[in-house]
Amino acid sequence: MTDRKRLSSLADIAGSASRPGYEPSRHGCGIVHLGVGAFHRAHQADYTDAALAARGGDWRIVGVSLRGHDVADALNPQNGLYTLIERDAARARARVIGSIERVIAASREPAALMQALVDPATRIVSMTVTEKAYGIDRARMTADLNHSAVAADLAKPAQPTGVLGVLTEALKRRRASGTAPFTVLCCDNLPDNGAFVRAGVIDFTRRFDPALADWIATDVAFPSSMVDRITPAATQRTLDDAQQITGYVDHAAIETEPFRQWVIEDRFPSGRPAWETGGALFVDDVRPYETMKLRMLNGSHSMLAYAGFLTGRRYVRDTVGPAGFRPLIMRHLSAAASTLRPLPGIELDVYAADILARFANPAIAHETRQIAMDGTEKLPQRLLTPAAELLAEDADIGPFAFAVAAWMRYCLGRLDDGTVYALNDPRETDIAKAVSSSRSPSDLAKALHALPGLFPDRLRSDPQWLNAVSSRLGKMMRDGMQAAVASELVH
């Protein structure tokens, strides 16, 4: 692929791609985004593109790569332009996005990063850097002193390279110059992410500047947000399709699913783009929406991942298609929805239908094996808490008992034909001990329920629940997972 016709201008796009509904150069920048990877370009930058087209404003984005420089090298020669391809069963729809103005590679331009952060025009600093990059101990809600970037930035706070250090130094400089603080908007897929980042920044700062920490605690907004959009890694097909559609070589093209969701706590003292024009939902409290996502989307994802992987279905789409077990997934979605209270702006039956359509999307190759990983970290919020609630209400616990039994069957570490696999779970050693000491499905269920800190007390001690799980686990172990799935479908 050559750079002879590199995408860099909207003027001569000859293909079928839609263009931004505004002239990018006429809008200034108001957002600095840390972690300008594929998800950001498929999500927040997409919403910002829609907001600029609908309401205008100086809200273009300065992207930042804290470590690498590949994204900067791909986007900067293209003046921030890139092709976003949405794929589903019917078609691929492409748009050129103009909301990113440029990308700073902080490892080679540290001064440019700090200049962008202290610029009075910057009113929001958003981020998608993954939980690990923050250097925050979630259990204690403090800065993790063992994190390499945290330790380095505490030693040299005026020359930061990590997320906490960068945010703190920028806020320190803004305070010293009398510039209003920016709003810090976490867009990582983490529960209560605003409070998470706020706690980390304040604790980090308090270790060397208590007065600054107090100012951050009172004057800086950290709204929470919930994000959702599957964005696979770009492939050569992505780049080839972008060139065919636009007529340009595009080294920054990405692809994604049509579905997207963004729920945001509406706390932006210095203003914000009109993201609601692109479909974002502004609310007073994001947590009930996070619960909805965890129980409906993620809970059904876990259930189908264990049942799907153990029955030889490699991808999520295989569990929903003609040879799959769609009714079982629908049953779980309905059971999860029954544990939720009504949410403004959400119709749960529509949300469930959207989830099924996403699972069935043939353009998304999401492996059941990947979703099955780290089960002990995922089960409490996705399956165990709602199961305990249904049990307390004397409601139908069958769907959740099946899902938990499927996880327990997965914990054996072997398929029905004897093929062995690694669990890839942080408590794999504890699980192996439970498996080796169990002589029956009932023994195994009791041993796994006894893992410290995993199951709620009510589930560990309730005979009805234990019997519902053990009986299903017994069928899975005795007759095979496929037979267990078929049996569940007739109940």
DAGIQUI-V27439 format. One record per backbone hydrogen bond with DSSP energy under -0.5 kcal/mol. CO is the residue of the C=O (numbers start at 1). NH is the residue of the N-H. If there is no record, write none. Layout:
co | nh
CO | NH
CO | NH
This chain:
co | nh
3 | 6
5 | 249
10 | 13
18 | 96
22 | 24
23 | 26
24 | 27
28 | 60
30 | 123
30 | 124
31 | 62
32 | 34
32 | 126
33 | 35
33 | 64
34 | 128
35 | 37
37 | 41
38 | 42
39 | 43
40 | 45
43 | 47
44 | 48
45 | 49
46 | 50
47 | 51
48 | 52
49 | 53
50 | 54
51 | 55
51 | 56
52 | 56
57 | 59
60 | 30
60 | 31
61 | 63
61 | 101
61 | 102
62 | 33
63 | 104
64 | 35
64 | 36
64 | 66
65 | 106
65 | 107
69 | 73
70 | 74
71 | 75
72 | 76
75 | 78
75 | 80
76 | 79
78 | 81
82 | 97
83 | 85
83 | 254
84 | 86
84 | 95
85 | 87
85 | 256
86 | 93
87 | 258
91 | 88
93 | 86
94 | 18
95 | 84
95 | 97
97 | 82
99 | 61
99 | 101
102 | 63
103 | 105
104 | 65
104 | 106
105 | 108
105 | 109
109 | 113
110 | 114
111 | 115
112 | 116
113 | 117
114 | 118
115 | 119
119 | 122
121 | 123
123 | 183
124 | 32
124 | 126
125 | 185
126 | 34
127 | 187
130 | 133
130 | 134
131 | 134
131 | 135
132 | 135
133 | 163
135 | 144
136 | 138
137 | 141
137 | 142
142 | 137
143 | 145
144 | 147
147 | 151
148 | 152
149 | 153
150 | 154
151 | 155
152 | 156
156 | 159
157 | 160
162 | 166
163 | 167
164 | 168
165 | 169
166 | 170
167 | 171
168 | 172
169 | 173
170 | 174
171 | 175
172 | 176
173 | 177
174 | 178
174 | 179
175 | 178
183 | 125
183 | 185
184 | 186
185 | 127
188 | 190
190 | 193
192 | 196
193 | 197
194 | 198
195 | 199
196 | 200
197 | 201
198 | 202
199 | 203
200 | 204
201 | 205
202 | 206
203 | 207
204 | 207
205 | 208
205 | 209
209 | 213
210 | 214
211 | 215
212 | 216
213 | 217
214 | 218
215 | 219
216 | 220
221 | 184
223 | 186
224 | 265
226 | 263
228 | 261
230 | 257
235 | 239
236 | 240
237 | 241
238 | 242
239 | 243
240 | 244
241 | 245
242 | 246
243 | 247
245 | 16
245 | 17
246 | 14
246 | 15
249 | 7
250 | 253
254 | 85
256 | 87
261 | 228
262 | 281
263 | 226
264 | 283
265 | 267
268 | 271
273 | 275
274 | 277
275 | 278
275 | 280
276 | 279
280 | 282
281 | 264
283 | 266
286 | 289
286 | 290
287 | 291
288 | 292
289 | 293
290 | 294
291 | 295
292 | 296
292 | 297
293 | 297
293 | 298
294 | 299
296 | 300
297 | 301
298 | 302
299 | 303
300 | 304
301 | 305
302 | 306
303 | 307
304 | 308
305 | 309
306 | 310
307 | 311
308 | 311
308 | 313
309 | 312
312 | 314
314 | 368
314 | 369
315 | 318
315 | 319
316 | 319
316 | 320
317 | 320
317 | 321
319 | 325
321 | 324
325 | 328
325 | 329
326 | 330
327 | 331
328 | 332
329 | 333
330 | 334
331 | 335
332 | 336
333 | 337
334 | 338
336 | 339
337 | 340
343 | 346
346 | 348
347 | 351
348 | 352
349 | 353
350 | 354
351 | 355
352 | 356
353 | 357
354 | 358
355 | 359
356 | 360
357 | 361
358 | 361
361 | 364
363 | 365
364 | 366
365 | 367
366 | 316
367 | 371
368 | 372
369 | 373
370 | 373
372 | 375
374 | 377
374 | 378
375 | 378
375 | 379
378 | 382
379 | 383
379 | 384
380 | 385
383 | 387
384 | 388
385 | 389
386 | 390
387 | 391
388 | 392
389 | 393
390 | 395
391 | 394
397 | 401
398 | 402
399 | 403
400 | 404
401 | 405
402 | 406
403 | 407
404 | 408
405 | 409
406 | 410
407 | 411
409 | 412
410 | 413
413 | 421
415 | 418
419 | 415
424 | 374
425 | 428
427 | 431
428 | 432
429 | 433
430 | 434
431 | 435
432 | 436
433 | 437
435 | 438
440 | 444
441 | 445
442 | 446
443 | 447
444 | 448
445 | 449
446 | 450
448 | 451
451 | 454
451 | 455
456 | 459
456 | 460
457 | 461
458 | 462
461 | 463
462 | 466
463 | 467
464 | 468
465 | 469
466 | 470
467 | 471
468 | 472
469 | 473
470 | 474
471 | 475
472 | 476
473 | 477
474 | 478
475 | 479
475 | 480
476 | 480
480 | 484
481 | 485
482 | 486
483 | 487
484 | 488
485 | 489
486 | 490
487 | 490
488 | 491
